Amino acid sequence: IGPVIENMLNQEGIFKWTQLKSENVDNLKKIIYKGGDNFKIHDPSTWPKQASLADSGKWDELKEWQKNLRGGKIV
């Protein structure tokens, strides 16, 4: 998540991993798609799991799992 999408999430009241990990993926899509067609390339389906791992302090597990992602998407 880059600074522009972070700002979009912040505007919707999402500031912490604990909030992001509980978000519905469809709601996350609605939030970022408000930014226009250019944001439709982003797939937030893995964001809650990544946020959950970060929130739990499971940094090694998060880094390992991210190796299987390309642009935040499972490959």
C-alpha positions as CSV (number, residue, x, y, z in Angstrom):
1,I,0.0,0.0,0.0
2,G,1.5,3.3,-1.1
3,P,0.9,6.7,0.3
4,V,-2.0,7.6,-2.0
5,I,-4.0,4.5,-1.1
6,E,-3.0,4.9,2.6
7,N,-4.5,8.4,2.4
8,M,-7.7,7.0,0.9
9,L,-7.9,4.4,3.7
10,N,-7.2,7.1,6.3
11,Q,-10.1,9.2,4.9
12,E,-12.4,6.3,5.5
13,G,-11.2,5.9,9.1
14,I,-8.7,3.1,8.6
15,F,-5.4,4.0,10.2
16,K,-4.1,0.8,11.8
17,W,-3.4,-2.8,10.9
18,T,-6.0,-3.9,13.4
19,Q,-8.6,-2.0,11.5
20,L,-7.4,-3.1,8.1
21,K,-7.4,-6.8,9.0
22,S,-11.1,-6.6,9.9
23,E,-12.1,-4.9,6.7
24,N,-14.3,-6.6,4.1
25,V,-12.5,-6.9,0.8
26,D,-15.5,-5.6,-1.1
27,N,-15.5,-2.5,1.1
28,L,-11.7,-2.0,0.5
29,K,-12.4,-2.2,-3.3
30,K,-15.1,0.5,-3.0
31,I,-12.7,2.7,-1.1
32,I,-9.9,2.5,-3.6
33,Y,-12.0,2.5,-6.7
34,K,-13.4,5.9,-5.7
35,G,-10.0,7.1,-6.9
36,G,-10.9,6.3,-10.5
37,D,-10.1,3.7,-13.1
38,N,-6.4,3.8,-12.5
39,F,-6.9,2.3,-9.1
40,K,-8.8,-0.7,-10.4
41,I,-5.5,-2.4,-11.1
42,H,-5.1,-2.8,-7.3
43,D,-6.4,-6.0,-5.7
44,P,-6.9,-5.6,-1.9
45,S,-7.9,-9.2,-1.4
46,T,-4.6,-10.0,0.5
47,W,-4.5,-6.8,2.5
48,P,-6.5,-8.1,5.5
49,K,-4.3,-11.2,5.9
50,Q,-1.1,-9.1,5.5
51,A,-2.5,-6.6,8.1
52,S,-3.3,-9.5,10.4
53,L,0.2,-10.9,10.3
54,A,1.7,-7.4,10.8
55,D,-0.7,-6.7,13.7
56,S,0.4,-10.0,15.3
57,G,4.1,-9.2,14.9
58,K,4.6,-12.2,12.6
59,W,7.1,-10.3,10.4
60,D,9.0,-13.4,9.2
61,E,5.8,-15.2,8.2
62,L,4.6,-12.0,6.5
63,K,7.8,-11.6,4.5
64,E,7.7,-15.3,3.5
65,W,4.1,-15.0,2.3
66,Q,4.8,-11.8,0.4
67,K,7.3,-13.7,-1.7
68,N,4.3,-15.4,-3.2
69,L,2.7,-12.1,-4.1
70,R,3.1,-9.9,-7.1
71,G,1.7,-6.4,-6.7
72,G,-0.2,-7.7,-3.6
73,K,-1.8,-10.5,-5.6
74,I,-1.3,-14.2,-5.1
75,V,0.6,-15.7,-8.0
